């Protein structure tokens, strides 16, 4: 997969939805933390709506890391991968990113108190092979990992995080007409080791 400007243009075409998601994600995270974090890094920030919402909320140190230096809101710094891993963060956010990353070992290298995630909700255990074969979020060579409400917390625990909250709040915006959820699994995890 080439995660380039052409890939991002799909999300730019959904700008109203993307902006709503960014602000909804920020509100959810603030509700779970019960405070405004001092620093947030968003890995895979795409169009930048979440990191913009963080900045508007009053997060003092907002940074974005992506495969290319896409435009970010004024005052939000772009960091390269190595720079992101070298710093400590209150929160690292990765929405619609984890399923794309071949080697998840970097999770143990992140220096963060909290990790906020959104991934496609794989319902294979519940609905079986036919469902999985036709699942619109099953994208070979793009979605390399599939998670459900059992596997995501177990995998995160392996990398040193405990689950604070799992939910499907994004389905309110992201479900397509006629589609039933759950479809997107969101999680907030706290660093334990």
N, C-alpha and C positions, 0 to 999 in steps of 0.2 A: 504494500500500500504506500502511496505517496501522500503524506499528510501535508499538503501544500495549500496555496491560496485557492486553488480550484476545489479542493476538498472542503475548505472552510466556507466557500461561497454558498453551499447548501444551507449552512446555519445562518449566514447573513440574510438569505432569502426568508428565513423564519425569525427575523429580528424581533418582532413583537413577542413571540413565545420565548425567545432566548433572553430578552430583557426581563420578562416576568420570572423566568426560572432563576436568573441571577439574584434577583431581589428576594424571591421565595426561599432560595437556599440560604441566603444570609440571615433572613428572619428565623428560619428553623435552627440554624447553628447558634445564633444569639440566644434563642429560647433554651437550648440545651446547655449552653455554657453559663448563662445567667450573668454575663459580663461582656464588655467589648474587649476583644483581644488586643494586645499591643502590636503584634505582627502576624501577617498572613502571607503565605506563599501559595499561589495557585499554579499547579503544574498542569499544563495543557489548558491554558486560559482561553484559547479560541478567540471569540469576539470580545472577551474581557468584561462581560456584564456582571459576573460575580465579584471580581476584584474591584470594579467600579463601585458596586454596592458597598463593599467593605470600606473603601475610601470615604464614601459619602457618610457612612455610619460613624466614622471617626477612628478607624484603625490607623494608628500613626505610621506604621511601616508596612506598605503594601507592595508586593513584588510578584512578577509573573515569570514563568519559565515555560517555554514551548520549543518545538523543534525548529522554529524560525522566529525571527524577531518581528512578530505581527504588531500592529499599532496597539498601544496601551493608553489608557486615560492619562492626562497630564499628571505628573507627580508619582506615577506608578513606575517602578524601575524594572527593566527586563534583566533577568539573570540567566547566565548559562548554567547548564546542568551541574558542573563542578562547583560553581559558586553557590548554588542552591543547597547542595549537600554539605558545604562547609559552614553554613550558618545555622543558628538555632532559631526556632519559630514557635510561637504560641500555637498556631494552626497551619497545617498544610492541607490544601483542598485539591482533590482530583475528581472532577465530575466527568464521567464518560471517558475515562482515561485508562484505568487499571486493566480493563479487558483487552487493551491493545498492546500492552507492554510484554515482550517475550520473557524477560527474566525479572521476576518480582523480588529478587534478593535485595534490591535497593531499599525496600521498605524498612529493613533493619538498620540501614545507614542514615535514614532521615533523623534529624535532630529536632523533634517536635513534641509538644505536649499532647496535641490532638491531631487526628487525621479525619477529615470529612470526605466521604466518597459517595458517588452514585455509579451504579453498574446495572446493566440489563439483568432482570430477574429471571433466571432460568428455572422453569417449572417442570423440567423433565421428570424428576422424582414423582411428582404429582400427576402429570398428564401423559408421560410415556414417550416412546420413540416417534410416533406419528406427529405429535405436537412439536417435538424438537426438530424434526426434519423440515417442517414448514414454518418454524418460528421466524418472524421477520427480523429478529435481532441476532439470529445465527448467521454470521457473516464470515465464512471461511477466509483465512489469510488476513482478516482484519480483527475480528473478535477471537482472540487466542485462548481466553479463559472464560468460563461460565460459572456463575455464582448463584446460590440461593441463600435463604435465611439461615441455613445450617452451615454451609461450607464457607461463607464469607467470614463469620466470626471465628471459625476454627482456623482458617488460613491466617487471619490477622493475629490471632493469639500466637501462632508459630513465629511471627515476626516481632512479637513483643508488645501487642496492643490488646486491651480489653474493650468489649463492646459497651458503649454508653447508651446508644439508641439505634434501632433499626426500624425503618418504616417505608412506606410507598407513597409519600405525599406528592411526589412529582407526577404521579399518574393523573392527578387532577388537571394538569396542563398537557401532559405528553401522550395520553391515550388517544388513538385515532378513532373516528366515528365507527361504531360497531365493534370496537375492540374491547375485550374485558381484561381486567388486571388480576393480579398485580403484574406490572411490566417493568418498572424501574425500582431497584432496591437502593435506598439511601442509608448510610450508616455513619455514625460518629464514634470514633475509637480513641481511647486514652492510652498513652504510652505507659507501660508497666515495667519495662526493663530497658 
